[in-house]
Amino acid sequence: MKNFLCCLLMAITLATSCMNEDDATPVVIYVTPNSYEATSNDKIYFDIVSNTINETITLFEIATFDKDSGLKTVYSSRPSSKQFTYRFEYTLANYPEDITIEFVFSAVDNINNRQEIRVPILVRGNATSVDELTGVAIYSPRSGKNDGFSFKHKQSVNSNTATDEELDIYVKPQADENSELLSRCWASKTGLRFCKFNNFDYASASLQSVAAVFSTSTTEPEIDNLEIGDIVFVGQEKVAIAVIRVVNIYDGNGVSDDRYEISIKIVGTPTSENTPPAEDSTEQKEETQPTE
């Protein structure tokens, strides 16, 4: 690296010595490398040399620019010297998606001549894709078939035989027990909550994008008025468990084949339900104590 910097300085000296003051740019900046491709969380560096044909470089700054954060100064120095050399190191942020960042290098000399150059960096995001379960069917509770879904088992389950801990999602029965209409409402026996966000890009869902939507959404203990094409998020507290796409809804004559056909992308596992309150066990213990 020392040899590289020496060669760079010699080239700069030779170039500036061949220019008279009328032809020369008052302030020059050399930055290497002049383009970059990196990955989120990478540490990158730039070797910088800046000169002025006047007395001193009085200010040297580095800023970053991207579409989300705009322009942000990340380094500032007041060299008060005719030549400024510096190795700038920078750790990239954690970006879920690919993004282009510009590094903006600027120098100002003692009579306010200013020079600026921009170096683009393509930063590869670290979004983690999510495996998908397709062709999952959840039937009407009146059909006698599997009318719920368990995230632990990653399959549909029957509310007549499954435990409450397995009924993460189930089709809520109609208030009218004799109705042959398929209920358009889902609920949970494990305390999961729901929200609907149909503008979400389900095909490109990642761990990060699913988590971001759910953590900032208003959730409910039930999801109602379900329709074909709905995108439903499921989670616990503010932690996402899955995102579901309603592929089709079958509600024909009778109840035996009424069902939802869904696709599911699972990003987490529900935690266990809380144990019974201590006071319950205390009461039971007091009841079994022998009386005098």
Buried (B, 14 or more C-beta within 10 A) or exposed (E): EEEEBEEBBEEBEEEBEEEEEEEBEBBBBBBBEEEBEBBBEBEBEBBBBBBBBBEBBBBBBBBBBBEEEEEEEEBEBEBEBBBBBBEBEBEBEEBBBEBEBEBBBBBBBBEEBEBEBEBEBEBBBBBEEBEBBEEBBBBBBBBEBBBBBBBEEBEBBBBEEBEEEBBBBBBBBBEEEEEBEBBBBBBBBBBBBBBBBEEBEBEEBBBBBBBEBBBEBEBEEEBEEBEEEBBBBBBBEEBBBBBBBBBEBEBEEEBBBBBBBBBBBBBBBBEEEEEEEEEEEEEEEEEEEEEE
